[in-house]
């Protein structure tokens, strides 16, 4: 076996690529990227967050979050509103469109996870998640 096939960086990169391509296919009918869907999930947990708060929760930098929010707003997935207590602060809320698709988008993610991990035992799935979390 070649050395790169034993390299954790290579293996993680290929696993990431495979999982992202799989999820991308499932999200294509909605016109969303995996990062956009992830951001929507953060807002389904709690609306009215700022871009900075979203970035901290998802471990994304401010520039990435700002760009994703702009595209989501343009596609009418979210609504940005000034904070009534401080007009300089912009809070992000889900649109009716996002609320309507919540269950189906969560199901798409769940199905993608199940398909990617097909063939793994429950114990292997738990172990894999633990190892990946430890790397973060």
MODELLER restraints for C-alpha pairs under 7 A, 6 or more apart:
rsr = mdl.restraints
at = mdl.atoms
rsr.add(forms.Gaussian(group=physical.xy_distance, feature=features.Distance(at['CA:4:A'], at['CA:10:A']), mean=6.47, stdev=0.5))
rsr.add(forms.Gaussian(group=physical.xy_distance, feature=features.Distance(at['CA:5:A'], at['CA:11:A']), mean=6.85, stdev=0.5))
rsr.add(forms.Gaussian(group=physical.xy_distance, feature=features.Distance(at['CA:19:A'], at['CA:116:A']), mean=6.68, stdev=0.5))
rsr.add(forms.Gaussian(group=physical.xy_distance, feature=features.Distance(at['CA:22:A'], at['CA:112:A']), mean=6.70, stdev=0.5))
rsr.add(forms.Gaussian(group=physical.xy_distance, feature=features.Distance(at['CA:23:A'], at['CA:34:A']), mean=6.71, stdev=0.5))
rsr.add(forms.Gaussian(group=physical.xy_distance, feature=features.Distance(at['CA:23:A'], at['CA:109:A']), mean=6.95, stdev=0.5))
rsr.add(forms.Gaussian(group=physical.xy_distance, feature=features.Distance(at['CA:23:A'], at['CA:112:A']), mean=5.88, stdev=0.5))
rsr.add(forms.Gaussian(group=physical.xy_distance, feature=features.Distance(at['CA:24:A'], at['CA:33:A']), mean=6.28, stdev=0.5))
rsr.add(forms.Gaussian(group=physical.xy_distance, feature=features.Distance(at['CA:24:A'], at['CA:34:A']), mean=6.32, stdev=0.5))
rsr.add(forms.Gaussian(group=physical.xy_distance, feature=features.Distance(at['CA:26:A'], at['CA:108:A']), mean=6.25, stdev=0.5))
rsr.add(forms.Gaussian(group=physical.xy_distance, feature=features.Distance(at['CA:27:A'], at['CA:33:A']), mean=6.62, stdev=0.5))
rsr.add(forms.Gaussian(group=physical.xy_distance, feature=features.Distance(at['CA:36:A'], at['CA:68:A']), mean=6.20, stdev=0.5))
rsr.add(forms.Gaussian(group=physical.xy_distance, feature=features.Distance(at['CA:43:A'], at['CA:94:A']), mean=6.80, stdev=0.5))
rsr.add(forms.Gaussian(group=physical.xy_distance, feature=features.Distance(at['CA:47:A'], at['CA:92:A']), mean=6.55, stdev=0.5))
rsr.add(forms.Gaussian(group=physical.xy_distance, feature=features.Distance(at['CA:47:A'], at['CA:93:A']), mean=5.21, stdev=0.5))
rsr.add(forms.Gaussian(group=physical.xy_distance, feature=features.Distance(at['CA:47:A'], at['CA:94:A']), mean=6.89, stdev=0.5))
rsr.add(forms.Gaussian(group=physical.xy_distance, feature=features.Distance(at['CA:48:A'], at['CA:91:A']), mean=4.88, stdev=0.5))
rsr.add(forms.Gaussian(group=physical.xy_distance, feature=features.Distance(at['CA:48:A'], at['CA:92:A']), mean=4.90, stdev=0.5))
rsr.add(forms.Gaussian(group=physical.xy_distance, feature=features.Distance(at['CA:48:A'], at['CA:93:A']), mean=5.32, stdev=0.5))
rsr.add(forms.Gaussian(group=physical.xy_distance, feature=features.Distance(at['CA:49:A'], at['CA:91:A']), mean=5.27, stdev=0.5))
rsr.add(forms.Gaussian(group=physical.xy_distance, feature=features.Distance(at['CA:49:A'], at['CA:92:A']), mean=5.53, stdev=0.5))
rsr.add(forms.Gaussian(group=physical.xy_distance, feature=features.Distance(at['CA:50:A'], at['CA:90:A']), mean=5.99, stdev=0.5))
rsr.add(forms.Gaussian(group=physical.xy_distance, feature=features.Distance(at['CA:50:A'], at['CA:91:A']), mean=4.70, stdev=0.5))
rsr.add(forms.Gaussian(group=physical.xy_distance, feature=features.Distance(at['CA:50:A'], at['CA:92:A']), mean=6.10, stdev=0.5))
rsr.add(forms.Gaussian(group=physical.xy_distance, feature=features.Distance(at['CA:51:A'], at['CA:62:A']), mean=6.92, stdev=0.5))
rsr.add(forms.Gaussian(group=physical.xy_distance, feature=features.Distance(at['CA:51:A'], at['CA:65:A']), mean=6.27, stdev=0.5))
rsr.add(forms.Gaussian(group=physical.xy_distance, feature=features.Distance(at['CA:51:A'], at['CA:66:A']), mean=6.59, stdev=0.5))
rsr.add(forms.Gaussian(group=physical.xy_distance, feature=features.Distance(at['CA:52:A'], at['CA:62:A']), mean=6.26, stdev=0.5))
rsr.add(forms.Gaussian(group=physical.xy_distance, feature=features.Distance(at['CA:55:A'], at['CA:61:A']), mean=5.83, stdev=0.5))
rsr.add(forms.Gaussian(group=physical.xy_distance, feature=features.Distance(at['CA:55:A'], at['CA:62:A']), mean=6.13, stdev=0.5))
rsr.add(forms.Gaussian(group=physical.xy_distance, feature=features.Distance(at['CA:55:A'], at['CA:65:A']), mean=6.15, stdev=0.5))
rsr.add(forms.Gaussian(group=physical.xy_distance, feature=features.Distance(at['CA:72:A'], at['CA:78:A']), mean=5.87, stdev=0.5))
rsr.add(forms.Gaussian(group=physical.xy_distance, feature=features.Distance(at['CA:73:A'], at['CA:79:A']), mean=6.05, stdev=0.5))
rsr.add(forms.Gaussian(group=physical.xy_distance, feature=features.Distance(at['CA:76:A'], at['CA:95:A']), mean=6.68, stdev=0.5))
rsr.add(forms.Gaussian(group=physical.xy_distance, feature=features.Distance(at['CA:77:A'], at['CA:94:A']), mean=6.35, stdev=0.5))
rsr.add(forms.Gaussian(group=physical.xy_distance, feature=features.Distance(at['CA:77:A'], at['CA:95:A']), mean=5.37, stdev=0.5))
rsr.add(forms.Gaussian(group=physical.xy_distance, feature=features.Distance(at['CA:77:A'], at['CA:97:A']), mean=5.87, stdev=0.5))
rsr.add(forms.Gaussian(group=physical.xy_distance, feature=features.Distance(at['CA:77:A'], at['CA:98:A']), mean=5.16, stdev=0.5))
rsr.add(forms.Gaussian(group=physical.xy_distance, feature=features.Distance(at['CA:78:A'], at['CA:92:A']), mean=6.72, stdev=0.5))
rsr.add(forms.Gaussian(group=physical.xy_distance, feature=features.Distance(at['CA:78:A'], at['CA:93:A']), mean=5.59, stdev=0.5))
rsr.add(forms.Gaussian(group=physical.xy_distance, feature=features.Distance(at['CA:78:A'], at['CA:94:A']), mean=4.46, stdev=0.5))
rsr.add(forms.Gaussian(group=physical.xy_distance, feature=features.Distance(at['CA:78:A'], at['CA:95:A']), mean=4.80, stdev=0.5))
rsr.add(forms.Gaussian(group=physical.xy_distance, feature=features.Distance(at['CA:79:A'], at['CA:92:A']), mean=5.88, stdev=0.5))
rsr.add(forms.Gaussian(group=physical.xy_distance, feature=features.Distance(at['CA:79:A'], at['CA:93:A']), mean=5.12, stdev=0.5))
rsr.add(forms.Gaussian(group=physical.xy_distance, feature=features.Distance(at['CA:79:A'], at['CA:94:A']), mean=6.02, stdev=0.5))
rsr.add(forms.Gaussian(group=physical.xy_distance, feature=features.Distance(at['CA:79:A'], at['CA:95:A']), mean=5.91, stdev=0.5))
rsr.add(forms.Gaussian(group=physical.xy_distance, feature=features.Distance(at['CA:80:A'], at['CA:90:A']), mean=6.31, stdev=0.5))
rsr.add(forms.Gaussian(group=physical.xy_distance, feature=features.Distance(at['CA:80:A'], at['CA:91:A']), mean=5.70, stdev=0.5))
rsr.add(forms.Gaussian(group=physical.xy_distance, feature=features.Distance(at['CA:80:A'], at['CA:92:A']), mean=4.66, stdev=0.5))
rsr.add(forms.Gaussian(group=physical.xy_distance, feature=features.Distance(at['CA:80:A'], at['CA:93:A']), mean=6.24, stdev=0.5))
rsr.add(forms.Gaussian(group=physical.xy_distance, feature=features.Distance(at['CA:81:A'], at['CA:90:A']), mean=5.49, stdev=0.5))
rsr.add(forms.Gaussian(group=physical.xy_distance, feature=features.Distance(at['CA:81:A'], at['CA:91:A']), mean=5.32, stdev=0.5))
rsr.add(forms.Gaussian(group=physical.xy_distance, feature=features.Distance(at['CA:81:A'], at['CA:92:A']), mean=6.42, stdev=0.5))
rsr.add(forms.Gaussian(group=physical.xy_distance, feature=features.Distance(at['CA:82:A'], at['CA:88:A']), mean=6.84, stdev=0.5))
rsr.add(forms.Gaussian(group=physical.xy_distance, feature=features.Distance(at['CA:82:A'], at['CA:89:A']), mean=5.74, stdev=0.5))
rsr.add(forms.Gaussian(group=physical.xy_distance, feature=features.Distance(at['CA:82:A'], at['CA:90:A']), mean=4.47, stdev=0.5))
rsr.add(forms.Gaussian(group=physical.xy_distance, feature=features.Distance(at['CA:82:A'], at['CA:91:A']), mean=6.05, stdev=0.5))
rsr.add(forms.Gaussian(group=physical.xy_distance, feature=features.Distance(at['CA:83:A'], at['CA:89:A']), mean=5.40, stdev=0.5))
rsr.add(forms.Gaussian(group=physical.xy_distance, feature=features.Distance(at['CA:83:A'], at['CA:90:A']), mean=5.76, stdev=0.5))
rsr.add(forms.Gaussian(group=physical.xy_distance, feature=features.Distance(at['CA:83:A'], at['CA:91:A']), mean=6.12, stdev=0.5))
